[in-house]
Amino acid sequence: MLGAGGVAGLMVATAANGQSLAQIVAGLKDGNAPVAPRKAAAAAVPARPRVLVDPAIDPRLLARARAAFDANRKRIRNTELVAITDFSMPSREHRFFILETNTGKVTSHYVAHGRGSDPDHSGYLERFSNAYGSNATSAGAYLTGDYYYGKYGRSMKLKGLEDRNNNAEGRAIVVHSAWYAEPEVIRDHGKLGRSEGCFAFSYASLQDVLRRLGPGHLIYADKLA
C-alpha cells in the first residue's frame, strides 16, 4: 500500500506548474530539493530499454494517468510500477514508460500501435477505436492480467477499465512481442510496423515488460493531440 509519497503523490504534475518528473520526485523525497539539469536524449536507436531519471513524459499525460489510477485504485493490486504510453509520439521513439512510483526512475521502450489507428502507416497514431474489427489501438486505463502462450509466444492479457477500451478482452488486445517491433525495423524503415490493436514490443523489451508488469498493474494509454 502506498502512502502520500506513492503514486498518488508522485503523479501530481499539471501543465500549469510545468514540473518535470525529477522535480516532483525531488519534492516528495527532499522537500523541493534542487534538481540537476535534464540531459539531452541520445540520438542512437538502442536495442535495450533506456533507463532515465527525468524522461519526457508530458505532465498533462501524467495528470490523466493519475486520474485513471485514482478512479481504479481498488482494482489495482500492484502499485510499485505504473506504465504510461504516450501515443502522441511516433513509433520510432521510446513511448512506453514504466514508472517506479517510489523512486521516479523510468524505463522506456518502443511499442507498436494498431494498423487501424494508422491506416496510411505514417508511424503516428491518428485515432483510437474500441470497435470490434477495427484493428485499432484503444485509449484508456488497462489492468494487466494473466500470462499465456499464444501466436507470438509468451504474452499477457489485458482488461480495459473504461468505456473507451472495455472491449479489450473480447478483441484479444494483449501485450506480446512481434518482429515488426524490433529496433532494426526503425533503422531500416524509420518506424515500427503495426499490430492489430495490441501493445507489441521487441522480444527483448517484452521480457522486461513481462518481468516487471505482472498481473494487477495499471497501464495507461492516451495521446494529447
Secondary structure, 3 states (H helix, E strand, C coil): CCCCCCHHHHCCCCCCCCCCHHHHHHHHHHCCCCCCCCCCCCCCCCCCCEEECCCCCCHHHHHHHHHHHHHCHHHCCCCCEEEEEECCCCCCCCCEEEEECCCCCEEEECCECEHHHCCCCCCCCCCCCCCCCCCCCCCEEEEEEEEEEECCEEEEEEEECCCCCCCCCCCCCEEEECHHHCHHHHHHHCCCCCECCCEEECHHHHHHHHHHCCCCCEEEEECCC
